[in-house]
C-alpha cells in the first residue's frame, strides 16, 4: 500500500555534483592559501565548505558560480576560525593572516577571479617545496591537489596506509612551520621553474611531474570503486601538465609527460563496454581512439626526443606512441617497444617498469623467458599483495599454455584488486580457462 510519507530523506549529492566538488576542491584550497596562508587551517575550511555544498546543493540547487560559492563559504569558515583565537594572537597574527601578501597582489578569490586562472598550479608547487622530504611532497600534493584519499595514495605509491597517513601529517606540519611562500616559481626567475635552475629546483619539478603522473594514473585506472576510470582526475592532470608545459616549453620531460598522458587518454573511449566492463588493449576498437590526441602526443614526444636529454617520461611516451600508431594489435612493433623498455629500466629500474619490460620480453622472446623475470619481482616488497604482478603472471602462463596455473593466478589477482571492473575481468578470464 502506498502512503504519503512526506518529502523523504535528503537525496544527497548526485554523482555529477560529487565530481564537480572533487574537481573544484584544489582550486578553492589554492585560492585560500594564496590569500590567507595557513595551509592546514585552509584545508579544514575547504572540507567544511565541501560538506556544506553536499548538504545544501541537492535541495537548494547548484549556484551559478560553484567555485565562487565554495571560496566564500570556506573563507568565512577560515576567518571565523582565526578570529576565535585568543586576543593577542587575534591582534598580532590574525590581522596579518587576513591581509593579502604583497607579492601576490591581484583580485581576491571569488567570482571576480577567472576560473581558468585558479591557483591549483601554485598549490602544486607549494606542496612540492624543498622544505619537505620527497616522500612528503608527493603524498601531500596527491592529497591537496589530486583530491585522493590516504588509502588511494598508499596504493598508488605501494606503501602501507598507516605510513602514508603519517607522511601527510608530517608534511602539513612542515609546511606550516616553514612559512613557505605561495607561488608558481619554485626557485629562480619566472619561467625557470626547474629547467636550467638549481639542483633543488630540478628536484622540485621532478616531484611535480611525478605527482601529475600519479594523479593521471588514478584517473585513467582507478585503484578502487565501481568505475574503471575517473575522467575528471585524468582531465585535471592533463590541464595542469599543459600549464607546466606552457611555462617550460623547452623541458623535454614536461613535454614527454604531456605526450604520455595524451597518447594514453586517447584510448579512453574504447577501454570499457557500455556496461563499464574492461576491454584490454589488444581487443579495443581502435577507430574509437582520439586521433587528434594521438597526433598531438606523437608530435610532442618526437620533438622532445630530438632536442632534449633523454628521460623516463619521454621513453614512456614513445612506448605509448608505438602502440597508438599501430593499425591493429598484430601490427604492434614489439621489438621497438622492448628496446625502449630496456632503456627505461636502466633509468628507472622500478617494479612497475620491470613488469612492463617482462610483457615486452614475452611478446618478442616468448612467455617462459618473461616468467623468469617475474621471479625477481616476487621478492620486491613494493609488489607484495599487488594484483598487477599476478595479473601479468596469469597472462604469461596463459600464453605458455599452462591453463591451470594461469587460472589460479587470475583468481589470485582478482582477490587482490579493489577495482570492481578489473575484478570482473580477471574472474572472467579465470572462468574461461576452466572450460
Secondary structure by P-SEA (a helix, b strand, c coil): ccccccccccccccaaaaaaaaaaaaaaaaaaaacccaaaaaaaaaaaaaaaaaaccccccccccaaaaaaaaaaaaaaaaaaaccccccccccccccccccccccccccccccccccaaaaaaaaaacccccaaaaaaaaaaacccccaaaaaaaacccaaaaaaaaaaaaaaaaaaccccccccccccccccccccaaaaaaaaaaaaaaaaaaaaaacccccccccaaaaaaaaaaaaaaaaaaccccaaaaaaaaaaaaaacccccccccccccccccccccccccaaaaaaaaaaaaaaaacccccaaaaaaaaaaaaaacccccccaaaaaaaaaaaaaaacccaaaaaaaaaaaaacccaaaaaaaaaaacccccccccaaaaaaaaaaaaaacaaaaaaaaaaaaaaccccaaaaaaaaaaaaaaac
